[in-house]
Amino acid sequence: MRNRGGHVLATVEPTGIGFGFGFVWVSDSIAGVVYKIDPSALRVVDTIPVSGPGRGYQSDVVELDGSMWVASPDADTIEQIDPDTNAVVNRIHLPYAPQSLLAANGSLWATVTQFPH
């Protein structure tokens, strides 16, 4: 990713993007992290480890009820990030790999896929 001046913000393989709490959140399931980006300063303000490095499957990021939620398909989890501490505070373990996430009517919805491990 580059800013308007062409300077490299981060070398990433983005697999999902979301917006919440005034920041852009970019998941990188290959590195197993979420980048928290300040859109007004055009810079990465934190790199949040969410799961181990993966294979780059789609990994959505959504805002719901005061948290950011990220799909971690290689770990078969959905992880809750506290936007104030930038730390994972909860993990939901699933029988299959989550990919697409949707926050609607106070609930978190996910599509899952069975990938070979």
JOTABEL-V578873 format. One record per residue. N is the residue number from 1. RES is the residue in three letters. SS is DSSP state (H for helix, E for strand, - for the rest). OMEGA is omega in whole degrees, -180 to 180 (NA if undefined). NEAR is the number of other C-alpha atoms within 12 Angstrom. Layout:
n=N res=RES ss=SS omega=OMEGA near=NEAR
n=N res=RES ss=SS omega=OMEGA near=NEAR
This chain:
n=1 res=MET ss=- omega=179 near=19
n=2 res=ARG ss=E omega=174 near=16
n=3 res=ASN ss=- omega=-177 near=17
n=4 res=ARG ss=- omega=179 near=13
n=5 res=GLY ss=- omega=179 near=11
n=6 res=GLY ss=- omega=179 near=11
n=7 res=HIS ss=- omega=-180 near=13
n=8 res=VAL ss=E omega=176 near=14
n=9 res=LEU ss=- omega=-179 near=23
n=10 res=ALA ss=- omega=173 near=23
n=11 res=THR ss=- omega=-173 near=16
n=12 res=VAL ss=- omega=170 near=23
n=13 res=GLU ss=- omega=-175 near=25
n=14 res=PRO ss=- omega=179 near=27
n=15 res=THR ss=- omega=177 near=31
n=16 res=GLY ss=E omega=-180 near=33
n=17 res=ILE ss=E omega=178 near=30
n=18 res=GLY ss=E omega=179 near=32
n=19 res=PHE ss=E omega=177 near=26
n=20 res=GLY ss=E omega=176 near=27
n=21 res=PHE ss=- omega=178 near=23
n=22 res=GLY ss=- omega=-179 near=17
n=23 res=PHE ss=E omega=170 near=29
n=24 res=VAL ss=E omega=-178 near=29
n=25 res=TRP ss=E omega=-178 near=39
n=26 res=VAL ss=E omega=178 near=43
n=27 res=SER ss=E omega=176 near=44
n=28 res=ASP ss=E omega=-174 near=39
n=29 res=SER ss=- omega=174 near=39
n=30 res=ILE ss=- omega=179 near=28
n=31 res=ALA ss=- omega=-178 near=28
n=32 res=GLY ss=- omega=-178 near=35
n=33 res=VAL ss=E omega=169 near=36
n=34 res=VAL ss=E omega=177 near=48
n=35 res=TYR ss=E omega=175 near=42
n=36 res=LYS ss=E omega=-172 near=38
n=37 res=ILE ss=E omega=174 near=32
n=38 res=ASP ss=E omega=-176 near=21
n=39 res=PRO ss=- omega=179 near=22
n=40 res=SER ss=- omega=179 near=13
n=41 res=ALA ss=- omega=-178 near=16
n=42 res=LEU ss=- omega=179 near=21
n=43 res=ARG ss=E omega=175 near=25
n=44 res=VAL ss=E omega=-179 near=27
n=45 res=VAL ss=E omega=176 near=22
n=46 res=ASP ss=E omega=174 near=23
n=47 res=THR ss=E omega=-171 near=28
n=48 res=ILE ss=E omega=176 near=33
n=49 res=PRO ss=E omega=-180 near=27
n=50 res=VAL ss=- omega=179 near=40
n=51 res=SER ss=- omega=178 near=30
n=52 res=GLY ss=- omega=177 near=21
n=53 res=PRO ss=- omega=-176 near=21
n=54 res=GLY ss=- omega=-175 near=27
n=55 res=ARG ss=- omega=174 near=24
n=56 res=GLY ss=- omega=175 near=27
n=57 res=TYR ss=- omega=177 near=32
n=58 res=GLN ss=- omega=-176 near=32
n=59 res=SER ss=- omega=-177 near=47
n=60 res=ASP ss=- omega=175 near=40
n=61 res=VAL ss=E omega=-180 near=44
n=62 res=VAL ss=E omega=175 near=39
n=63 res=GLU ss=E omega=175 near=32
n=64 res=LEU ss=E omega=172 near=27
n=65 res=ASP ss=- omega=174 near=19
n=66 res=GLY ss=- omega=-180 near=16
n=67 res=SER ss=E omega=168 near=29
n=68 res=MET ss=E omega=-179 near=45
n=69 res=TRP ss=E omega=-179 near=47
n=70 res=VAL ss=E omega=174 near=55
n=71 res=ALA ss=E omega=176 near=51
n=72 res=SER ss=E omega=-171 near=49
n=73 res=PRO ss=H omega=-179 near=45
n=74 res=ASP ss=H omega=179 near=35
n=75 res=ALA ss=H omega=-176 near=33
n=76 res=ASP ss=- omega=-179 near=33
n=77 res=THR ss=E omega=164 near=34
n=78 res=ILE ss=E omega=-174 near=39
n=79 res=GLU ss=E omega=-179 near=41
n=80 res=GLN ss=E omega=180 near=33
n=81 res=ILE ss=E omega=173 near=37
n=82 res=ASP ss=E omega=-176 near=25
n=83 res=PRO ss=- omega=178 near=32
n=84 res=ASP ss=- omega=-179 near=18
n=85 res=THR ss=- omega=-177 near=15
n=86 res=ASN ss=- omega=-180 near=27
n=87 res=ALA ss=E omega=173 near=26
n=88 res=VAL ss=E omega=-177 near=27
n=89 res=VAL ss=E omega=180 near=21
n=90 res=ASN ss=E omega=175 near=17
n=91 res=ARG ss=E omega=174 near=22
n=92 res=ILE ss=E omega=-180 near=24
n=93 res=HIS ss=E omega=-178 near=19
n=94 res=LEU ss=- omega=178 near=22
n=95 res=PRO ss=- omega=-180 near=17
n=96 res=TYR ss=- omega=-176 near=23
n=97 res=ALA ss=E omega=175 near=32
n=98 res=PRO ss=E omega=176 near=35
n=99 res=GLN ss=E omega=-178 near=36
n=100 res=SER ss=E omega=176 near=28
n=101 res=LEU ss=E omega=176 near=32
n=102 res=LEU ss=E omega=173 near=25
n=103 res=ALA ss=E omega=-178 near=23
n=104 res=ALA ss=E omega=176 near=13
n=105 res=ASN ss=- omega=178 near=9
n=106 res=GLY ss=- omega=-180 near=12
n=107 res=SER ss=E omega=176 near=14
n=108 res=LEU ss=E omega=-179 near=27
n=109 res=TRP ss=E omega=-179 near=23
n=110 res=ALA ss=E omega=167 near=29
n=111 res=THR ss=E omega=180 near=24
n=112 res=VAL ss=E omega=-180 near=26
n=113 res=THR ss=E omega=176 near=23
n=114 res=GLN ss=- omega=177 near=17
n=115 res=PHE ss=- omega=174 near=19
n=116 res=PRO ss=- omega=179 near=11
n=117 res=HIS ss=- omega=NA near=12
